[in-house]
Amino acid sequence: MPRSIGIGLIGFGWMGHAHARSYRSIPAYFPEAGLAPRLVAVADTDPARVQEATSAFGFETGTGDYRALLEDDEIEVIDITAPNGMHEELATAAAAAGKHVFCEKPVGVDPFATARIEAATRRAGVITGGGDNYRWAPLIQYLRGLIADGRLGELTHYRGRFFTMYGRDRLGLLNWRFLLDEGGYGVLNDVMPHVVDMAQHLCGPITRVSSVKEIFVKQRPLPRPDATTHYARGAPDDPTGEVTNEDYVGALVEFASGVRGTLEVDRSIFGPQSSMAFELNGSRGAASWDHEKLNQLQLYLPGEQPTDGFIEVLAGDTLPHQGNLVPGAGNSLGYEDLKIIEAFEFCRAVAEERPFEPGFEAALANASVSAAMTRSWESERWEDVVSLRIEDGEG
């Protein structure tokens, strides 16, 4: 009999939609796993969103008060896709209620909030998961296997970036994403976690950073009552307010393994649309990947190729997970397919009563790097990465 897993989702914006569709897709794409996620309840302060969740997405019930989900014995997992500033309250309350917790990144509104959340969930003994979905791309899993097998040799250089377009529109409204007191840091919270996670997933722990930041779009139109998404636009003559968190972060980084590299993120740049990408070099080869072309890996293994230079490796159904989603060689996956894989692996960990990776421990490791970056902004020098882990008896 399929293993039922009761899901309670808090926050039903576009990411909440993606999570709901992902849970519903698991029985169809992974029937052999015997998992049956059940969308028990949704919580959102917007009644229209609650209505949408129950009428169009299959949630059994909905509410404006998330506490009702914590009291529901049918719910085993609390999934958080609410605004960043609410994550700590929601995650710690869910853990205290004995619920397993999946939280979109950033887990905390700042690195220290992430540390408190990690400590609270660890002490509660619940399973945790973070939304670092890019590591689930089948070609990334394939590349990690090549690295583990020594096919690239000793890793030497890493250049990671996430250049995205959501903040490039100068008429984009001044919503919570652009305000330090509501959303926390800007791209350090929103996209740098993906870049740091991928870097450490492939190359191991980062130990030192030297970082800078910048706000390129300093004023934005004030919010309008009819604006419902973070892509909503104002008009040229609308009143404006000040952007208080960063559009850009760049960093030089050193890894414990000896790898040296750079990390860059920007939300206001023109050109790239959603370029979560990296180049990785080793003593025997190199690799390059970009989420905009997530089904293509550029690979250079000079001792194994008939010609010199990069070759293109296409994703196919022989790679991890891909055969469940799309049969055949060369057929493509998309962004939401990675969320389906992520949801499947998290549900499998819950069913098997084991830790999920990446959980909040990985989020804490990434947040510790972010904290070093913020210290570097102030000191204008290299800063060591110091773990923010709160030990038992502390905090």
C-alpha positions in Angstrom: 0.0 0.0 0.0 1.4 3.5 -0.9 2.9 5.4 2.0 0.7 8.5 2.6 2.5 11.7 3.6 0.3 14.5 4.8 1.5 17.9 3.5 0.7 21.3 5.0 1.8 24.2 2.8 2.2 27.7 4.2 2.3 30.4 1.5 0.6 30.0 -1.9 2.4 32.3 -4.3 4.1 31.0 -7.4 6.6 28.9 -5.5 3.8 27.4 -3.5 2.1 26.5 -6.8 5.3 24.8 -7.9 5.6 22.8 -4.7 2.0 21.7 -4.8 2.3 20.5 -8.4 5.5 18.7 -7.5 3.9 16.7 -4.7 1.0 15.8 -6.9 3.4 14.5 -9.6 5.3 12.1 -7.5 3.0 9.0 -7.8 2.8 9.4 -11.6 6.5 9.9 -12.2 7.9 7.6 -9.4 5.3 4.9 -9.0 7.8 2.3 -8.0 8.6 4.3 -4.8 5.1 3.7 -3.3 4.8 7.3 -2.1 1.5 9.1 -1.9 1.8 12.8 -0.8 -1.5 14.1 0.3 -2.2 17.8 0.1 -4.0 18.1 3.4 -4.1 21.8 4.0 -2.8 25.2 2.8 -2.4 28.4 4.8 -2.3 31.9 3.3 -3.5 35.3 4.5 -5.0 36.0 1.1 -8.5 34.2 0.8 -8.3 34.2 -3.0 -5.1 32.1 -2.8 -6.7 29.7 -0.4 -9.7 29.3 -2.7 -7.3 28.7 -5.6 -5.4 26.1 -3.7 -8.5 24.1 -2.8 -10.4 24.5 -6.0 -7.6 24.1 -8.6 -4.7 22.3 -6.8 -6.4 19.7 -4.8 -5.8 20.8 -1.2 -8.4 19.3 1.1 -8.8 22.4 3.1 -7.4 25.9 3.6 -7.1 28.6 6.2 -5.7 32.1 6.9 -4.1 30.9 10.1 -1.0 28.7 9.8 -1.4 27.5 13.4 -4.3 25.3 12.3 -1.8 23.2 10.2 0.4 22.6 13.2 -2.5 21.3 15.2 -3.6 18.9 12.4 -2.6 15.3 13.2 -3.0 14.4 9.5 -0.1 16.6 8.5 3.4 15.1 8.7 5.3 17.8 6.8 5.1 21.5 6.9 6.3 23.1 3.6 7.2 26.8 3.8 7.0 29.0 0.8 6.0 32.2 2.6 8.0 35.4 2.5 11.6 35.2 3.9 10.8 37.3 7.0 8.3 34.7 8.2 10.5 31.6 7.9 11.9 31.6 11.4 8.6 31.8 13.1 7.0 29.2 10.9 9.9 26.7 10.9 10.5 26.8 14.7 6.8 26.5 15.4 6.5 23.5 13.0 9.4 21.8 14.6 8.0 22.4 18.1 4.8 20.7 16.9 6.8 17.7 15.8 6.4 18.3 12.1 9.1 17.7 9.5 10.0 20.9 7.7 10.8 21.8 4.2 11.6 25.5 3.6 12.5 27.4 0.5 15.7 29.3 0.5 16.8 31.3 2.3 16.0 29.2 5.3 16.5 32.3 7.5 16.0 36.0 6.8 19.7 36.4 7.7 22.5 33.9 8.5 21.9 34.1 12.2 18.2 33.3 11.8 19.3 30.3 9.7 21.5 29.2 12.6 18.6 29.5 15.1 16.3 27.6 12.8 18.8 24.8 12.3 19.3 24.5 16.1 15.6 24.4 16.8 14.8 21.7 14.2 17.9 19.7 15.2 16.9 19.7 18.8 13.3 18.8 17.9 14.7 15.8 16.0 12.6 16.5 12.8 13.7 15.9 9.2 14.5 19.1 7.3 14.9 20.1 3.7 16.0 23.2 1.8 15.2 24.4 -1.6 18.5 24.0 -3.4 16.9 22.4 -6.4 19.7 23.0 -9.0 21.9 20.3 -7.4 19.1 17.8 -8.5 19.7 18.4 -12.2 20.6 15.0 -13.6 23.7 16.3 -15.4 24.9 17.8 -12.1 24.5 14.4 -10.4 26.4 12.9 -13.3 29.2 15.5 -13.0 29.5 14.9 -9.3 30.1 11.3 -10.0 32.9 12.2 -12.4 34.5 14.4 -9.8 34.3 11.6 -7.2 35.8 9.2 -9.6 38.8 11.5 -10.2 38.0 12.0 -13.9 38.7 15.8 -13.7 41.8 15.3 -11.5 42.6 17.6 -8.7 40.1 20.5 -8.7 41.8 23.9 -9.0 39.4 26.7 -10.2 35.6 27.4 -9.7 33.6 30.3 -11.1 30.0 30.4 -10.1 27.3 32.9 -10.8 23.6 33.5 -10.8 22.6 36.4 -13.1 18.8 36.9 -13.2 16.4 39.4 -14.6 13.7 39.9 -12.0 15.1 43.2 -10.7 16.2 44.8 -14.0 12.9 46.5 -14.7 13.3 50.0 -13.2 9.5 50.2 -12.9 9.3 46.9 -10.9 7.5 47.7 -7.7 9.2 48.2 -4.3 7.9 45.0 -2.8 9.4 43.0 0.2 12.1 41.5 -1.9 13.8 45.0 -2.2 13.5 46.0 1.5 16.0 45.0 4.1 13.6 45.2 7.0 11.0 42.9 5.3 12.9 40.5 3.1 16.4 40.7 4.7 19.3 40.8 2.4 18.7 41.1 -1.4 20.6 38.8 -3.7 22.7 37.5 -0.8 19.4 35.8 0.4 17.6 35.3 -2.9 20.2 33.8 -5.3 23.6 33.6 -3.6 22.4 30.5 -1.6 22.1 28.6 -4.8 25.6 29.6 -6.0 27.2 28.8 -2.6 25.4 25.5 -2.4 26.5 24.4 -5.8 30.1 25.5 -5.2 30.3 23.5 -1.9 28.3 20.6 -3.4 31.0 20.2 -6.1 34.2 21.5 -4.5 33.7 21.1 -0.7 33.7 23.7 2.1 34.6 27.4 1.4 37.0 28.7 4.1 37.7 32.3 3.2 36.0 35.1 1.3 36.5 38.7 0.1 33.3 40.3 -0.9 31.7 43.4 -2.3 28.0 44.5 -2.8 26.2 47.2 -4.8 22.7 48.6 -5.3 22.3 49.6 -8.9 18.5 50.4 -8.9 18.2 52.8 -5.9 14.6 53.8 -6.3 11.5 51.9 -7.3 7.7 52.7 -7.6 5.8 52.2 -4.4 3.5 49.1 -4.2 0.0 49.3 -5.6 -3.0 47.5 -4.1 -3.7 45.6 -7.3 -0.1 44.2 -7.5 -0.1 40.4 -6.8 3.3 39.2 -7.9 6.9 40.4 -7.6 6.9 41.1 -11.4 4.2 43.7 -11.1 5.1 47.1 -12.6 4.5 50.7 -11.7 4.3 53.8 -14.0 7.0 56.3 -14.7 5.2 59.1 -12.7 4.4 56.9 -9.7 5.9 57.9 -6.3 9.0 56.0 -5.4 10.8 54.6 -2.4 14.3 53.6 -1.6 15.7 50.1 -2.3 17.4 49.1 1.0 19.1 45.7 0.1 21.7 44.8 -2.5 21.3 44.1 -6.3 24.8 42.6 -6.7 27.2 40.6 -4.6 30.6 39.4 -5.8 33.2 37.4 -3.9 36.7 35.9 -4.2 36.6 32.5 -2.4 39.1 29.9 -1.2 38.1 26.3 -0.5 39.5 23.9 2.0 40.5 21.6 -0.9 42.8 24.3 -2.3 40.4 25.3 -5.1 40.3 29.1 -5.8 37.3 30.8 -7.3 34.8 33.6 -7.8 31.1 33.8 -7.0 28.8 36.5 -8.4 25.1 37.2 -8.3 22.9 40.0 -9.7 19.2 40.6 -10.1 19.4 43.9 -12.1 21.6 42.8 -15.0 20.6 42.9 -18.7 21.3 40.0 -20.9 21.0 36.8 -18.8 17.5 35.6 -17.9 18.2 33.0 -15.3 21.9 32.1 -15.6 22.7 29.9 -12.6 26.0 28.7 -14.0 29.5 27.6 -13.2 32.8 26.7 -14.8 35.0 24.1 -13.0 38.6 23.2 -13.8 40.8 20.4 -12.6 44.2 19.0 -13.3 42.8 16.5 -15.9 39.7 18.2 -17.2 37.0 20.8 -16.9 33.2 21.3 -17.0 30.8 24.1 -17.6 27.0 24.2 -17.0 24.2 26.8 -17.2 20.7 26.4 -15.9 19.5 28.3 -19.0 20.7 25.2 -20.9 20.2 22.7 -18.0 20.1 19.7 -20.4 23.6 20.4 -21.7 26.9 19.9 -20.0 30.2 21.2 -21.5 32.8 18.6 -20.7 36.6 18.5 -21.4 38.4 15.3 -20.7 41.5 15.5 -22.9 42.7 12.0 -22.2 39.3 10.5 -23.1 38.2 12.5 -26.2 39.1 12.0 -29.9 39.5 15.8 -30.3 40.8 18.6 -28.1 38.4 21.1 -26.5 35.0 21.0 -24.8 32.4 18.5 -26.0 28.6 18.8 -25.3 27.0 16.1 -23.3 23.2 15.9 -23.5 21.0 14.8 -20.7 19.1 11.5 -21.2 17.2 8.8 -19.5 20.3 6.9 -18.4 21.1 9.7 -15.9 19.7 9.7 -12.3 15.9 10.5 -12.1 15.7 11.6 -15.8 14.2 8.4 -17.1 11.3 8.7 -14.7 10.4 12.1 -16.1 11.3 11.9 -19.8 12.1 8.8 -21.7 14.8 8.7 -24.4 18.1 10.4 -25.0 18.4 14.1 -25.6 14.9 14.9 -24.3 14.8 17.9 -22.1 13.8 18.6 -18.5 12.7 22.1 -17.2 12.9 24.0 -14.0 9.9 22.5 -12.4 11.1 19.0 -13.1 14.0 19.7 -10.6 11.4 20.7 -8.0 9.6 17.3 -8.6 12.9 15.4 -8.1 13.5 17.5 -5.0 10.0 16.8 -3.6 10.4 13.1 -4.4 13.7 12.8 -2.6 12.4 14.7 0.5 9.3 12.6 0.7 11.4 9.4 0.3 13.6 10.6 3.2 10.5 11.2 5.4 9.1 7.8 4.5 12.4 6.1 5.3 12.8 8.2 8.5 16.3 9.3 7.6 18.0 12.7 7.1 17.5 14.5 3.8 20.4 16.2 2.0 20.4 19.2 1.6 18.8 19.8 4.9 19.1 22.7 7.3 22.7 21.6 8.1 23.6 22.4 4.5 21.7 25.6 4.7 23.7 26.5 7.8 27.0 25.8 6.0 25.8 28.1 3.2 24.7 30.8 5.6 28.1 30.7 7.3 29.6 31.7 4.0 27.1 34.5 3.6 27.9 35.8 7.0 31.6 35.9 6.1 30.6 37.9 3.0 28.7 40.5 5.1 31.7 40.8 7.5 33.9 41.4 4.4 31.6 44.2 3.2 32.3 46.0 6.5 36.0 45.2 6.9 36.9 45.5 3.2 39.3 42.5 3.6 39.4 38.7 3.5 37.3 37.0 6.2 37.4 33.5 7.4 34.2 31.4 7.2 33.2 30.5 10.8 30.4 28.1 11.4 27.3 29.7 12.9 26.1 26.4 14.4 24.5 26.8 17.9 25.6 23.9 20.1 23.2 22.4 22.6 23.1 24.5 25.7 23.8 27.7 23.7 21.4 30.3 22.5 
